């Protein structure tokens, strides 16, 4: 298979984002640029130069509807949403993949069930009102998603410690049980009736992923790689919560991608 370079990956991810944004507009679903993609739009009007991924938020209701309807109504058959409950899913969030490509991620094994170049979709959920309650709830979720990471992993790849953790986790639980548990924790605080919201949908989330819902009550259009996309009206507060002084460039030695995946064209593409 032919390996994709960084610029090819970015182009494919941008094309996926354009398709997803068009689908959301047509079906009146809310979405917002998120995380490093949002920083990129604000600070660089495109990708962060040393980064190569795309993230978006969707309120939980829109997220669920998107997962149920996208594969039926997407304009391009080159794209497909992979939902967390699917057997081949490796992550606890939805991913829209380019089906013409293959992605190999460290720590996961594949048996013809490859994912591909993708964008990440994070559901926005309600959160507890009180800070002390939020911290307890957050800790429970992070523990659940750490276990999911190992339940989705492989005993055939990764470090010795990783393989042992995968082995032990698979003895006591599985992906479905963990997603069900996380779903119960999320459902305690519906997005519609909460004053605080955020995306706590993986072991990598931070305590700063907590925002006043008014940040997402409306959207604002920002440029990203020459195209218009929606961002939360309160993007400045959102990014300050997550990253502090996000307009300040990191030191040169930190300007590297945090991904070590390999991506390829499928042989028939």
Helices and strands as residue ranges (DSSP letters): H 6-26, E 32-33, H 35-39, I 40-44, E 55-59, H 60-73, E 79-82, E 94-98, E 101-104, E 118-127, H 131-151, H 160-172, H 175-187, G 191-193, E 196-198, E 211-212, G 213-216, E 219-224, E 227-232, H 235-243, G 252-254, E 262-265
